[in-house]
Amino acid sequence: MGGRGGFGLVILLIAVVNIEAQKKPSINIHSKCLGNVMRLDIGPLGGNLLEVSVVFNNSSILLTPSLASQCGFSARIDQLGNIVIFASLQNCFAQNVADEAFTTRLNLRLHGNQVAEDELYQVVETCRYTAWASREIVCDRNYMEVSVKRTAENYYALPDHPISSIKKFGAAEKQPMDAEFKIKTITFFTPEEKIMPLTEAHRRGYGISNTPTRLVLRSPLTSPETYIQNVAGVPMSVLKTSIVFEKKLATQIHAGAACPILDGSVFFTPDSISWFLPRRIEPLTSSGQFQLLEVHMGVDGQRLNVAEMAARHYSLSVNNVYILAKIPVGAVGGHFKSHVWDGQYLTTYTIELMLELLWTENAAYKDTRYKVFLPITTPLLSQSPQVTDNTVPEERVFKVQLGPFCSDVALMNITISSEVLSVADCSARGLKVLEHMSPKSCSKVFTLEIPFKDRGVLKMQEEMEITVYTLQLTFGLLVLPEYAPFSHTASLEARLENKVPPSVAGGCDYQYFYVLVRYGTHGFNFQTLVGRRLLTSLLAKEYGLMDNGTHFSFSVPFSAVDVMVEAVEASSIRSRLDVSLRTPANKNIKEFSVACNFFPRLTECFSNGTITALAMKLESVPSLKPSRLTLRDPTCGPSHSDDHYAYFVFSGNSCGTTRKFLPNMMLYENDISLPDAMKRVSKTDEPEYELKVACYFDINTNHAVAFNNRPRRSEPYAKNAIGELKVEIKLALDASYSTFHRVEADPIAKYLQQPLYFEVELIKSRNPEVSLELVDCWATLEDDRTSLPKRDLIINGCVNPRDPYQVIFHPVLPDARVQYPSNFKRFEIPMFAFAKDQDNLSLQVFVHCDVVICDASYPVGRACNVQCSNQDEGMKGQKRSVSDGHRIEQVSSGPILMS
């Protein structure tokens, strides 16, 4: 299918570089000079009509299809409403300056409607072209043109305009340079000779003009005086003339052209287009010394270089007989058009290819430039739209995609069951209808989403655990601008398993949160988040997870890092545990929270005046760092701290503690908060953190004690027994103190500055009233604890203030392994190395500690009840000054190798 076209519209477009108009154009207008032709691109018109007139001698002449082919104009419009006009530089109305500069003026009128007025524009474009060949031939969609160089300037006198009737539009008459010169005859060879007067040739649509150096002949492509000639198997439309000029002697000029015909020169496959052009066009050559110099390929008059052709998958080859241009169907440069045939959706692909040749021969014409524009349209192509079902039953929404279509297809309505809905009706009903475009040709698709609960969806229970949803659709579509209707049907089915989602429940007691998670339907894939952490196998082990196949349970201590503290009250802590179940795609299935009051010892008051206080980080103050909290005296910081709490130990006569006498008792008070300097620099909107600490001591309390005595029935006796308290030091893998290096794994390799986490434990002790305290800890090069050199880490229970890398004490809280925290001590130091000499470091370290066992229920004496001075925030710990009344135990660890 396909063929050449011309000005199919009397109304056309226009625009260009120099535009004189009353206002900014509402359409895009571009122009380009392409050798001996000019191209104008205008659009899109948006359904409006564009009328094109040519300006000549200050008069506006409507450009009709017959005038266009006679004067060297052609036009085409695509399905998007864009118009392309080609104009020969030597068109009838061009202002020609020495055959080097050619100016064309056009008037454009964009017709409006009842609301908008017409828009008027004048387009003026000048193209320069000096590379004229002796003969130049142009084959356009509606005309053929030959331009021949004359032997001498103004040797042949012609009328001032190739169309004599143009004078009545106001063209000023001019006398020829030599009035005695005139055209004697114009002879057409069809191939028989046919002599025709000049006026008759004009009347029949021929254009004949005389430029300063050239003679131009233009003929409609299908004029009666043309004939078909088979050239190397390719049918071509041929025009041959002989023009005789007469003064004293008659002079004859031969002018002719030959243009290929689409049928017979272009061949199609479902995927490609092949165009054959004879290498040597016999009707245009007259000698045996033919030499082809150049071959170029292009689209829409624009030459393409090798890289551009390769990017578009174009190919151009030349053999002894043909020049072959081959392109894939759908290649860049063309466009698709939709059609409806017998209710079926079909498409065609159209492209306007160009071939440009330059050859020479030893004859009357030294060289010939031959340019042919060939509009090609494929036969109807089958492109049945496809329905793609993207439904995910668990989402309970039908998701369907229909396409692809070309850009000129519009969706008008959708029939659901027997109900016809426009696109607007679908949106009002809660259905989602979308149109998707892609830069690729014919890639428009429509998507539709319909919830299972819509009244057009049929629901059927097939089995107890399966529900089947069915949907019948008919899409009503139109091809524009022809408004050709067609439809496409689709039948969808979704099978949904009636799954019971997993669930979560829980509660708490005075010490733990208890969580129970039920799996629900078998195969339901989900993840569990405890607080903000994923429940991994390691975390599950820490929380004692138990699984029986239908559900699993675990318990979380109230002091765990995943627990949020909501409030601290007089004698309790309000804490909350958040548990959520999510799909692997991070979509929530179930969220659960449980909040409980716990009753830990937040404040302890000892008879010797010692006070301890526990300050927990609150959810409402997320940026708080507990290590920065202090008592009223800013120099009194926490003895132990981490990201969740701070633990203070102080006496009633220090750290700004106040005393107040009450009836029968004495009140000691202090506050825990951020120092004033930190409060001033804080710019958050969070509330201020402040915790009140109070201790009450009895002053005058009398207790009546009654007793009776009776004779002793037997003499008292004592049973002798021997016992031993064993102390052990271990190295943990990390700050969680949940996993330890095995003793048999020594030596242990660590990097320099890598933290070392030590735990000292009173083994096999079941007495919460026994307290293990660190006295001194130090490091040596050798296993001998008395060897030198040594590095003091802890001195009299406090960190060594002269050590550049000071010890950090870690609190011990009860968990599944630790039943009595008073039986444990934990501290952290960075890995270091001793300098053997100036250039060498020792690669191993041994750590030793002296510990003392105290009675936690009665902390008297300097050995178990003296605190360290808190010189700076980095010094955290309790001072234990050892007296002779306590037995010292010794422990060692190592070697630890520096890696």
C-alpha positions in Angstrom: 0.0 0.0 0.0 1.0 3.6 -0.1 2.0 6.1 -2.7 2.9 9.6 -3.3 0.7 12.4 -2.0 0.6 16.1 -2.5 -1.3 19.0 -1.0 -4.2 16.8 0.1 -5.4 19.8 2.1 -6.2 23.2 0.7 -5.6 24.4 4.2 -2.0 24.0 5.3 0.4 25.2 7.8 3.4 27.4 8.0 6.1 28.9 10.1 9.8 29.5 10.2 12.8 31.3 11.5 11.6 34.9 10.8 7.9 35.2 11.9 6.0 38.4 11.8 2.8 38.1 13.7 0.5 39.9 16.1 1.2 37.5 19.0 3.3 34.4 20.0 2.4 31.4 17.8 0.2 28.8 19.5 1.8 26.2 17.3 5.5 25.2 16.9 7.1 26.4 13.7 10.5 25.4 12.5 12.3 25.6 9.2 15.4 24.0 7.7 17.4 24.5 4.4 18.3 21.0 3.0 20.3 21.5 -0.2 18.1 22.5 -3.0 14.9 22.2 -1.0 13.5 23.8 2.2 11.5 22.1 4.9 8.9 23.6 7.2 7.6 21.7 10.3 4.4 23.0 12.0 2.2 21.6 14.7 0.5 20.1 16.3 -2.6 21.8 15.0 -4.9 20.4 17.6 -7.7 19.8 15.2 -7.7 23.3 13.8 -7.4 24.1 10.1 -4.4 25.9 8.6 -4.6 27.9 5.4 -1.4 28.6 3.5 -0.9 31.4 1.0 2.2 32.4 -0.9 3.3 36.1 -1.1 4.3 37.3 -4.5 4.7 41.0 -5.5 2.9 42.1 -2.3 -0.1 39.8 -3.1 -1.3 36.8 -1.2 -2.0 33.8 -3.4 -3.8 30.7 -2.0 -1.7 27.6 -2.4 -4.0 25.0 -3.9 -2.9 21.4 -4.7 -2.6 22.1 -8.5 -0.6 25.3 -7.9 1.7 23.4 -5.4 2.7 20.7 -7.9 3.2 23.3 -10.6 5.3 25.6 -8.5 7.4 23.2 -6.4 5.5 22.7 -3.1 4.5 19.5 -1.3 3.0 18.7 2.1 2.0 15.9 4.4 0.3 15.5 7.8 0.7 12.8 10.4 -1.7 11.3 12.9 -0.7 13.7 15.6 -1.7 16.8 13.5 1.9 17.8 12.6 2.4 19.1 9.0 5.6 19.1 7.0 5.9 21.3 3.9 8.7 21.0 1.3 9.5 23.8 -1.1 11.9 23.8 -4.0 14.4 26.7 -3.7 13.5 27.5 -7.3 9.7 27.5 -6.6 7.7 29.9 -8.7 7.4 32.6 -6.0 11.0 32.6 -4.6 13.0 35.8 -4.7 16.2 34.6 -6.4 19.4 36.5 -6.0 22.0 35.4 -8.5 21.0 31.7 -8.1 22.7 31.8 -4.6 20.0 33.1 -2.2 16.4 32.1 -2.3 13.7 33.8 -0.2 10.2 32.4 0.2 7.3 34.2 1.9 4.2 32.5 3.2 1.1 33.6 5.0 -0.5 31.3 7.5 -4.0 31.5 8.9 -4.9 29.2 11.7 -8.7 29.0 11.8 -10.2 29.4 15.2 -13.6 28.5 16.5 -16.6 30.3 17.9 -14.6 31.3 21.0 -11.1 31.9 19.6 -10.3 34.2 16.7 -8.2 33.2 13.7 -4.4 33.5 14.1 -2.4 35.1 11.3 1.4 34.6 10.7 3.8 35.6 8.0 6.8 33.3 7.4 9.9 34.5 5.6 12.8 32.1 5.1 16.0 32.6 3.1 18.2 29.6 2.0 21.6 29.9 0.5 22.7 27.3 -2.1 25.7 27.6 -4.4 26.7 23.9 -5.0 24.7 23.6 -8.1 25.4 20.6 -10.4 25.0 21.1 -14.2 21.7 19.3 -13.8 19.6 18.8 -10.7 16.6 16.6 -10.6 14.1 16.4 -7.7 11.4 13.8 -7.4 8.8 14.8 -4.8 5.5 13.3 -3.8 3.5 15.4 -6.2 5.9 16.7 -8.8 9.2 16.2 -10.6 11.6 19.0 -11.3 14.7 19.4 -13.5 17.0 22.4 -13.3 19.6 22.7 -16.2 22.5 25.1 -16.3 22.4 27.4 -19.4 25.4 27.9 -21.6 25.3 31.7 -21.2 23.4 34.1 -19.0 20.2 35.5 -20.3 20.8 33.7 -23.6 17.2 32.4 -23.6 14.5 34.9 -22.9 11.3 33.6 -21.3 8.3 35.3 -19.8 9.0 37.0 -16.5 7.0 34.3 -14.6 6.5 30.7 -15.5 2.7 31.0 -15.0 1.3 33.8 -17.2 -1.9 33.9 -15.3 -0.1 35.1 -12.1 0.0 38.6 -13.6 -3.6 39.2 -12.8 -2.7 39.0 -9.1 -0.6 42.2 -9.4 2.7 41.1 -10.9 4.3 44.1 -12.7 5.0 43.3 -16.3 8.7 43.3 -17.4 10.1 43.4 -20.9 12.4 40.5 -21.8 16.1 41.4 -22.2 15.7 40.7 -25.9 12.2 40.9 -27.2 13.1 38.9 -30.3 13.9 35.8 -28.2 10.9 33.5 -27.7 10.1 29.9 -27.2 9.4 28.4 -30.5 8.1 25.0 -29.4 8.0 22.6 -26.4 8.2 19.0 -27.5 7.1 16.2 -25.2 8.3 12.6 -25.9 5.6 10.3 -24.6 7.6 8.5 -26.1 6.0 9.7 -29.3 6.7 13.4 -30.1 4.0 15.8 -28.9 4.4 19.5 -29.7 2.8 22.0 -27.3 2.7 25.8 -27.2 4.0 27.4 -24.0 0.6 28.8 -22.9 -0.9 25.3 -23.3 1.9 23.8 -21.2 1.1 26.3 -18.4 -2.6 25.6 -18.7 -1.8 21.8 -18.2 0.1 22.5 -15.0 3.7 22.6 -16.2 6.0 25.2 -14.7 8.8 26.6 -16.9 11.0 29.4 -15.6 14.3 31.1 -16.5 16.7 32.0 -13.6 19.9 34.1 -14.0 21.9 30.9 -14.9 19.4 28.1 -15.2 16.4 26.7 -16.9 13.8 25.1 -14.6 11.1 22.7 -15.8 8.5 21.3 -13.4 5.8 18.7 -14.1 3.0 17.2 -12.0 4.0 13.6 -11.2 1.1 12.1 -13.1 0.8 14.4 -16.1 -0.4 12.9 -19.3 2.9 13.6 -21.0 4.8 11.3 -18.7 5.2 7.6 -19.4 6.2 4.5 -17.6 9.6 2.8 -18.4 11.0 -0.3 -16.8 14.6 0.5 -15.7 16.5 -2.6 -14.5 13.2 -4.1 -13.4 12.1 -0.9 -11.6 9.1 1.0 -13.0 9.8 4.7 -13.4 7.7 7.7 -14.4 9.7 9.5 -17.2 9.4 13.0 -18.6 11.4 14.0 -21.6 11.2 17.4 -23.4 13.0 19.5 -25.9 12.6 23.3 -25.7 13.4 25.3 -28.8 14.3 29.0 -28.5 14.4 31.1 -31.6 16.1 34.4 -32.6 17.9 34.3 -35.9 18.8 30.7 -35.4 16.9 28.1 -33.4 18.5 26.7 -30.2 17.3 23.5 -28.5 17.6 22.5 -24.8 16.8 18.9 -23.7 15.3 18.7 -20.2 13.9 15.5 -18.6 13.4 13.6 -15.3 12.6 10.1 -14.2 11.2 9.1 -10.8 10.6 5.7 -9.3 7.1 4.3 -8.7 6.4 2.8 -5.4 4.8 -0.4 -6.7 7.7 -2.5 -8.2 10.5 -0.7 -6.4 9.6 -1.2 -2.8 9.1 -4.7 -1.2 7.8 -5.6 2.3 8.2 -8.4 4.8 6.5 -8.4 8.2 9.7 -6.9 9.7 11.4 -4.9 7.0 11.1 -2.5 4.0 13.4 -2.8 1.0 13.7 0.0 -1.6 15.5 -0.8 -4.9 16.7 2.1 -7.1 18.5 1.5 -10.4 22.2 2.4 -10.1 22.2 3.8 -13.6 18.9 5.4 -14.6 19.0 4.9 -18.4 16.5 7.6 -19.4 18.8 10.2 -17.8 22.1 9.1 -19.2 23.4 9.3 -22.7 27.0 7.9 -22.7 28.8 4.8 -21.7 31.2 6.7 -19.4 28.9 6.8 -16.4 30.5 7.2 -13.0 28.6 7.2 -9.7 30.3 9.6 -7.3 28.0 9.8 -4.2 25.1 8.0 -2.6 23.3 9.3 0.4 20.3 8.1 2.4 18.0 10.3 4.5 14.5 10.8 6.0 12.2 13.8 5.4 14.8 15.4 3.3 17.6 15.2 6.0 20.7 13.3 5.1 21.9 10.7 7.7 25.5 9.9 8.4 26.8 6.4 9.0 26.5 6.5 12.8 22.9 7.8 12.6 22.0 5.1 10.1 23.5 2.4 12.4 21.6 3.7 15.4 18.3 3.5 13.5 19.3 0.1 12.0 19.1 1.4 8.5 21.3 -0.1 5.8 22.4 1.1 2.4 24.2 -1.0 -0.2 25.3 -0.5 -3.8 26.0 -3.2 -6.4 26.4 -3.2 -10.2 22.6 -3.0 -10.8 20.8 -1.5 -7.8 21.1 0.9 -4.9 19.3 -0.9 -2.0 18.0 0.9 1.1 16.6 -1.3 3.8 15.0 -0.4 7.2 13.1 -2.3 9.9 9.3 -1.7 10.2 8.8 0.7 13.0 12.2 2.3 12.7 12.9 5.9 14.0 11.8 8.5 11.4 8.4 7.0 10.5 5.1 6.6 12.3 2.3 4.1 12.7 -1.4 4.7 11.9 -4.3 2.7 13.3 -7.1 1.2 11.1 -10.2 -0.8 11.7 -11.1 -3.5 9.2 -14.0 -5.8 9.7 -14.0 -5.0 13.4 -10.3 -5.9 13.7 -7.6 -3.6 14.9 -4.8 -3.2 12.3 -1.9 -0.7 11.7 0.3 0.7 8.9 3.7 2.2 9.1 4.7 5.2 7.0 8.0 6.8 6.4 9.4 9.2 3.8 12.8 8.0 2.7 15.2 10.0 0.6 18.0 8.9 -1.7 20.4 11.4 -3.2 22.9 10.5 -6.0 25.6 12.4 -7.8 27.1 11.0 -11.0 29.1 12.3 -14.0 29.4 11.4 -17.6 31.1 12.8 -20.7 28.0 14.3 -22.3 26.0 17.4 -22.5 25.7 17.5 -18.7 29.0 17.4 -16.7 27.4 16.2 -13.5 23.9 15.3 -12.3 22.5 15.5 -8.8 19.5 13.3 -8.4 17.2 13.5 -5.3 14.1 11.5 -4.8 11.6 11.6 -1.9 9.6 8.4 -1.6 6.7 8.2 0.9 6.3 4.5 1.8 3.3 3.0 3.7 3.3 -0.7 4.5 0.3 -3.0 3.9 -2.1 -3.5 6.8 -0.2 -5.1 9.7 -2.0 -7.3 12.2 -1.4 -6.1 15.7 -4.0 -7.7 17.9 -4.1 -6.1 21.3 -3.3 -8.3 24.3 -4.9 -8.5 27.7 -2.4 -9.0 30.5 -3.7 -10.1 33.8 -1.5 -8.6 36.6 -3.9 -9.5 39.4 -2.5 -10.6 42.8 -5.4 -12.3 44.5 -4.2 -11.4 48.0 -4.5 -7.7 47.1 -8.2 -8.4 46.3 -8.1 -6.2 43.2 -8.3 -7.1 39.5 -5.4 -5.5 37.6 -5.6 -5.8 33.9 -3.6 -4.2 31.1 -4.8 -3.8 27.5 -2.5 -3.0 24.5 -0.4 -2.0 22.9 -2.1 0.5 20.6 -0.9 3.4 18.5 -1.2 7.0 19.9 -4.3 7.6 17.8 -6.5 5.1 19.7 -8.8 6.4 22.5 -10.6 4.4 25.2 -14.3 5.5 25.3 -16.1 3.1 27.6 -15.8 -0.2 29.5 -18.7 -2.7 29.8 -18.5 -4.5 33.2 -20.9 -7.5 33.1 -23.8 -5.8 31.3 -23.2 -2.2 32.5 -21.6 0.3 30.2 -19.4 2.9 31.9 -17.6 5.9 30.5 -14.1 6.6 31.7 -15.5 9.3 33.9 -18.2 6.9 35.3 -15.4 4.4 36.2 -13.5 7.1 38.2 -16.7 8.1 40.0 -17.3 4.4 40.9 -13.9 4.1 42.4 -12.3 2.2 39.5 -8.8 3.2 38.4 -8.5 3.7 34.6 -5.1 5.0 33.4 -3.5 5.6 30.0 0.2 5.0 29.6 2.4 6.3 26.8 6.0 5.4 25.8 8.5 7.1 23.5 8.3 4.0 21.3 5.7 4.0 18.5 2.5 2.1 19.0 3.2 1.4 22.7 0.1 3.0 24.3 -1.6 0.7 26.9 -4.6 1.1 29.2 -4.7 -0.2 32.7 -7.8 -1.0 34.8 -8.1 -1.8 38.5 -11.4 -3.2 39.9 -11.7 -4.2 43.5 -13.2 -7.7 44.2 -16.0 -6.0 46.1 -17.3 -4.2 43.1 -20.8 -5.1 42.1 -19.7 -6.2 38.6 -17.4 -8.9 40.0 -19.0 -12.4 40.4 -18.1 -14.2 43.6 -18.4 -18.0 44.0 -17.3 -20.3 46.9 -15.7 -23.3 45.3 -14.4 -25.0 48.4 -14.3 -24.2 52.1 -10.8 -22.6 51.7 -11.1 -21.2 48.1 -13.2 -18.3 46.8 -13.3 -17.7 43.0 -13.9 -14.2 41.6 -14.7 -13.7 37.9 -15.0 -10.5 35.8 -16.3 -10.0 32.2 -15.0 -6.9 30.4 -15.6 -5.2 27.0 -13.4 -2.3 26.1 -14.9 0.2 23.7 -12.2 2.0 21.6 -12.0 4.6 18.8 -9.4 5.3 16.1 -8.9 9.1 15.6 -9.5 11.3 13.7 -11.7 8.9 11.7 -13.7 7.9 14.9 -13.7 4.3 13.7 -15.0 2.2 16.6 -13.8 -1.3 17.6 -13.9 -3.4 20.8 -11.9 -5.9 22.7 -13.2 -8.4 25.4 -11.5 -10.0 28.3 -12.5 -12.6 30.9 -10.6 -12.7 34.2 -10.6 -15.2 37.1 -8.9 -15.0 40.4 -8.8 -17.8 43.0 -8.2 -16.6 46.6 -7.3 -18.9 49.4 -9.2 -17.9 52.6 -6.1 -17.4 54.6 -6.1 -16.6 58.3 -3.3 -14.1 58.9 -0.9 -14.5 61.8 -1.8 -12.8 65.1 0.0 -11.6 68.1 -1.0 -11.3 71.8 0.8 -10.9 75.1 1.0 -9.7 78.6 3.4 -9.2 81.4 4.3 -9.9 85.1 6.5 -8.1 87.6 9.7 -8.8 85.5 9.0 -9.9 81.9 6.8 -9.2 78.9 5.3 -12.4 77.4 4.5 -12.5 73.7 2.5 -15.2 71.8 2.5 -15.3 68.0 0.1 -17.6 66.1 1.1 -18.6 62.6 -2.4 -18.6 61.1 -2.9 -20.4 57.7 -0.1 -22.7 56.7 2.4 -21.1 54.4 1.7 -17.5 55.4 5.1 -15.8 55.1 5.9 -13.1 57.6 8.6 -11.5 59.7 8.4 -10.5 63.4 9.8 -7.2 64.7 10.4 -6.7 68.4 10.7 -3.0 69.0 12.6 -1.9 66.0 14.7 -5.0 65.6 14.0 -8.1 63.4 13.5 -11.2 65.4 16.6 -13.1 64.2 17.7 -16.5 65.5 20.2 -14.8 67.7 17.6 -12.5 69.2 15.1 -15.4 69.5 17.7 -17.3 71.6 18.3 -14.3 73.8 14.5 -14.0 74.5 14.1 -17.8 75.0 11.8 -18.4 72.0 9.8 -21.6 72.0 8.0 -23.0 68.9 5.4 -25.8 68.7 4.5 -25.6 65.0 1.2 -23.6 65.4 2.6 -20.7 67.5 5.7 -19.5 69.2 6.3 -17.5 72.3 9.1 -15.6 73.9 9.7 -13.4 76.9 11.4 -10.0 77.0 12.9 -8.5 80.3 11.5 -5.1 81.1 15.1 -3.8 81.0 15.8 -5.0 77.4 16.9 -2.5 74.8 13.7 -3.2 72.7 11.5 -2.0 75.5 10.3 1.7 75.5 10.0 3.4 78.9 6.9 5.6 78.8 7.0 7.1 82.3 8.8 6.8 85.7 6.4 7.0 88.6 7.0 7.2 92.4 7.7 3.4 92.8 7.3 1.9 89.3 8.3 2.2 85.7 5.7 2.3 82.9 7.2 0.4 80.0 5.9 -0.7 76.6 6.9 -3.4 74.1 5.9 -3.1 70.5 5.6 -6.2 68.3 4.7 -6.1 64.6 4.2 -8.7 62.0 5.1 -7.8 58.4 5.4 -9.4 55.0 8.8 -9.7 53.4 7.8 -6.7 51.3 7.6 -4.7 54.6 3.8 -4.4 54.5 2.2 -4.5 58.0 0.0 -7.5 58.8 -0.5 -6.9 62.5 0.8 -4.4 65.1 0.6 -5.1 68.8 1.7 -3.2 71.9 1.6 -4.1 75.6 2.3 -1.7 78.4 2.9 -2.6 82.0 4.1 -1.2 85.3 7.2 -2.8 86.7 8.5 -2.3 90.2 12.3 -2.3 90.2 14.3 -0.6 93.0 14.7 2.8 91.4 16.0 4.3 94.6 17.7 2.5 97.5 18.4 4.2 100.9 21.1 2.6 103.1 21.4 3.1 106.9 24.9 4.4 106.4 23.6 7.3 104.3 24.4 5.9 100.9 21.7 6.5 98.2 21.5 4.8 94.9 19.2 5.9 92.0 18.3 4.5 88.6 17.4 7.0 85.8 15.8 5.4 82.8 15.7 7.0 79.3 12.1 7.9 78.3 10.4 7.5 75.0 9.3 11.2 75.1 13.0 12.3 75.2 14.5 10.2 72.3 17.7 12.4 72.0 18.6 12.1 75.7 22.0 10.5 76.4 21.9 9.1 79.9 25.6 9.4 80.4 25.2 13.2 80.4 22.8 13.2 83.3 24.0 14.6 86.6 22.8 15.2 90.1 22.3 18.7 91.4 26.0 19.0 91.6 27.1 18.9 87.9 30.3 17.0 88.9 28.3 14.1 90.2 27.7 11.9 87.1 26.4 8.3 86.9 28.5 5.5 88.2 27.3 3.3 85.3 25.5 4.2 82.1 24.6 3.1 78.6 22.1 4.2 75.9 19.1 3.3 78.1 19.8 4.2 81.7 22.2 5.9 84.2 23.0 4.5 87.7 24.0 6.9 90.4 25.6 6.2 93.8 26.1 9.1 96.3 25.8 9.9 100.0 23.3 12.1 101.8 25.9 14.8 102.5 27.2 15.1 98.9 26.2 16.1 95.3 23.8 18.8 96.4 21.6 16.5 98.4 19.3 18.5 100.7 18.0 17.4 104.1 14.6 18.2 105.7 13.4 17.3 109.2 9.8 15.9 109.3 7.9 14.5 112.3 9.6 11.2 113.3 11.7 11.1 110.1 14.3 12.8 108.0 14.0 13.5 104.2 17.0 13.5 101.8 16.3 14.9 98.3 18.2 15.3 95.0 17.4 15.8 91.3 18.7 14.0 88.2 18.7 16.1 85.1 20.9 17.5 82.3 23.3 20.3 83.4 22.1 23.8 82.8 24.8 24.4 80.1 23.4 21.5 78.1 19.9 22.6 78.5 20.8 26.0 77.0 22.4 24.6 73.9 19.6 22.1 73.3 17.3 23.2 70.4 14.9 20.3 70.4 11.2 20.5 71.2 11.5 17.6 73.6 10.4 18.1 77.3 13.2 18.5 79.9 14.2 15.4 81.7 14.1 15.6 85.5 13.9 12.8 88.1 13.3 13.4 91.8 15.2 11.2 94.3 14.0 11.0 97.9 15.0 8.9 101.0 13.1 8.9 104.3 14.9 7.8 107.5 13.2 7.1 110.8 14.3 9.3 113.7 12.2 8.4 116.8 10.7 5.0 116.4 10.1 2.7 119.3 9.5 -1.0 118.8 8.0 -3.1 121.6 9.5 -6.6 121.8 8.0 -9.3 124.0 9.7 -12.6 124.7 9.5 -15.6 127.1 12.3 -17.7 128.2 12.3 -21.4 128.9 14.9 -23.9 130.1 17.2 -25.2 127.4 16.4 -28.8 126.5 19.9 -29.6 125.2 23.3 -28.1 124.9 23.9 -26.2 121.7 26.5 -27.5 119.3 28.2 -26.4 116.0 28.9 -28.5 112.9 32.2 -27.8 111.3 32.2 -27.4 107.4 34.6 -26.2 104.8 33.3 -24.1 101.8 35.0 -22.3 98.9 33.9 -19.3 96.8 35.4 -19.6 93.3 35.9 -16.5 91.1 36.3 -16.6 87.3 37.2 -13.9 84.7 35.9 -14.3 81.1 36.2 -12.3 77.8 32.9 -11.6 76.0 32.5 -11.3 72.2 30.6 -8.0 72.5 28.9 -5.6 74.9 25.8 -7.8 75.2 27.8 -10.2 77.4 25.7 -13.1 76.0 28.5 -15.1 74.3 32.1 -15.6 75.5 35.4 -16.8 74.2 36.1 -20.4 75.2 38.9 -20.9 77.6 40.5 -23.5 75.4 40.4 -21.0 72.5 43.3 -19.0 74.1 45.2 -17.2 72.8 42.6 -14.8 71.5 43.4 -12.4 68.6 42.2 -8.8 68.7 43.0 -5.6 66.7 44.6 -2.6 68.3 42.0 -0.4 69.9 39.3 -3.1 69.5 37.2 -3.1 72.7 37.8 -6.0 75.2 34.7 -6.9 77.3 35.6 -8.6 80.6 33.2 -10.2 83.1 34.2 -11.4 86.6 31.8 -13.9 88.1 31.4 -15.5 91.6 30.9 -19.1 90.4 28.1 -21.3 91.9 26.8 -18.6 94.2 23.1 -18.6 94.9 23.1 -15.8 97.5 21.8 -12.4 96.4 23.3 -10.9 99.6 26.8 -11.6 98.5 28.5 -8.8 96.5 31.6 -9.3 94.4 33.7 -6.1 94.1 36.8 -5.3 92.0 39.8 -4.0 94.0 42.7 -3.8 91.5 43.1 -4.8 87.9 46.3 -4.6 85.8 47.9 -5.9 82.6 51.3 -7.6 82.1 53.5 -9.0 79.4 53.9 -12.3 81.1 51.5 -14.8 82.7 53.2 -14.0 86.0 50.8 -11.5 87.7 53.8 -10.0 89.6 55.9 -9.4 86.5 57.0 -6.1 85.1 56.2 -3.9 83.2 52.6 -3.7 84.2 49.7 -1.3 83.3 47.2 -0.3 86.0 43.6 -0.4 84.9 41.7 -0.3 88.1 43.1 1.0 91.4 41.2 0.5 94.6 37.9 -0.1 92.7 38.2 3.1 90.5 39.6 3.7 87.1 43.2 4.7 86.8 43.0 8.5 86.2 46.4 8.5 84.6 45.6 5.8 82.0 44.9 7.5 78.6 42.4 4.7 77.7 40.3 4.5 80.9 38.2 1.6 81.9 34.4 1.7 81.3 32.2 -0.1 83.8 29.1 -1.8 82.5 26.0 -2.5 84.7 24.8 -6.0 85.3 21.0 -6.5 84.9 19.1 -9.7 85.5 18.5 -11.9 82.5 18.2 -15.6 81.7 21.8 -16.2 82.6 22.3 -13.7 85.4 20.1 -14.4 88.4 21.9 -12.2 91.0 23.7 -9.2 89.5 25.6 -8.6 92.7 27.6 -11.7 91.9 29.0 -10.2 88.7 31.2 -7.3 87.6 31.8 -6.1 84.0 34.2 -3.6 82.5 35.6 -2.7 79.1 39.1 -1.6 77.9 40.5 -1.0 74.4 43.1 -3.5 73.1 46.6 -2.1 73.6 50.2 -3.3 73.4 53.3 -2.8 75.5 56.4 -1.3 73.9 59.3 -3.7 74.2 61.7 -1.1 72.9 61.6 2.0 70.7 60.7 0.2 67.5 58.9 -3.0 68.7 55.5 -3.7 70.3 54.7 -6.7 72.4 52.0 -8.8 70.6 50.4 -10.3 73.8 48.7 -9.1 76.9 47.6 -10.8 80.2 44.9 -9.2 82.5 44.8 -9.9 86.2 42.3 -8.7 88.9 42.1 -8.8 92.7 38.5 -9.1 94.0 36.8 -9.0 97.4 33.6 -10.5 98.5 31.2 -8.3 100.5 27.9 -8.6 102.3 25.5 -6.6 100.1 22.8 -6.6 102.8 25.1 -4.8 105.3 27.5 -2.6 103.3 29.6 -1.3 106.1 33.3 -0.7 106.2 35.5 1.0 103.7 36.0 -2.2 101.7 32.4 -2.3 100.4 31.1 1.2 100.7 33.3 4.0 99.4 32.5 5.9 96.2 34.9 7.3 93.6 35.1 11.0 92.9 33.7 11.7 89.4 36.4 13.9 87.9 35.0 13.8 84.4 32.4 12.0 82.3 34.8 9.4 81.1 35.6 8.1 84.6 32.8 5.8 85.8 33.0 3.4 88.7 32.9 2.8 92.5 35.9 3.0 94.7 36.6 0.0 97.0 39.3 0.6 99.5 40.3 -2.7 100.8 40.8 -3.3 104.6 42.4 -6.2 106.3 39.1 -7.6 107.3 38.2 -9.0 103.8 39.7 -11.8 101.9 41.1 -11.0 98.4 40.6 -13.5 95.6 42.7 -13.4 92.4 41.8 -14.1 88.8 43.7 -13.8 85.5 42.9 -13.9 81.7 45.2 -14.3 78.7 47.1 -14.3 76.6 45.3 -11.9 74.2 47.3 -11.4 71.0 47.3 -8.2 69.0 46.3 -9.0 65.4 
